[in-house]
């Protein structure tokens, strides 16, 4: 009797954790879709004149989504690892990088004046990219473990796929900050360049012609991204379709 109560308590905790992760994954996916759609469809005014009032408003809204996205990533990672040191380190780096970026790059004011804008952008994105990679690694480990199919794994699979596209976009942004024109054309650093890198990344994942002629390094990395995207899709289909549903597992038990 005591053993049964203990098992039921553990099962309840596991279900609560699965529900929490499913909620976190779902919220991130929704925000990712908003960010991607927003970044790919509303960038034309910024490319034409990044200093216009409309461009400033778009950048402000996108900055809000970016801050919310980083918060949701931290909230998700909290359910994927028990390492307090890792969580504290990532929280600190995110707060520092996002805070510095907003104070120096917010379109309506500049609390911090930094003469070398290229170095600032490289520092901020150089911190954000490895954090995205860490979250992806932990999320993939979570998705590919477990003996039954749950909603959190389905939402997690979609979350990781979109996160891969965004993180590769961040990597391309870093490379084009280091050497402008890496995508085959020179774009203003900041949001205009970042949105173009995101567009390029999802064209690679989606198998769509991007119409750009990037430098060899970016072209080679984009090939790796395309291969990874295809391999990930096959692995996800094979893994998730082969798992029994939660109801089936309970029935068999």
Secondary structure, 3 states (H helix, E strand, C coil): CHHHHHHHHHHHHHHHHHHHHHHHHHHHHHHHHHHHHHHHHCCHHHHHCCCCHHHHHHHHHHHHHHHHHHHHHHHHHHCCCCCHHHHHHHHHHHHHHHHHHHHHHCCCCCCCCCCCHHHHHHHHHHHHHHHHHHHHHHHHHHHCCCCEECHHHHHHHHHHHHHHHHHHHHHHHHHHHHCCCCCCCCCCCCHHHHHHHHHHHHHHHHCCCCCCCCCHHHHHHHHHHHHHHHHHHHHHHHHHHCCEEHHHHHHHC
